[in-house]
C-alpha cells in the first residue's frame, strides 16, 4: 500500500460522525435517552471543526512548502 499524507480533518470528521452514530444507536436501543435534536448539532459541529482543522492543516503545509521552495531558490 502506498504511503499517504496524514489528514487530521478527515480524522476529526470521522470521529465526530462515529460519535453521533454511536449516540443514535444507544438512543435507538434504549441505552440512553437523548432528545431527538441532540445528534444533529454533534454531527454539524464535528463537520465544522473538521473543516477548520483542514484549513489550518492546508495553511501550515502551504507555508512549509513555500519556505522550502524559497530556500532552494537562493
ABEGO torsion letter per residue (X at the ends): XBBBBBBAAAAAAAAAAAAAAAAAAAAAAGABBBBAAAAAAAAAAAAAAAAAAAAAAAAAAAAAAAAAAAAAAX
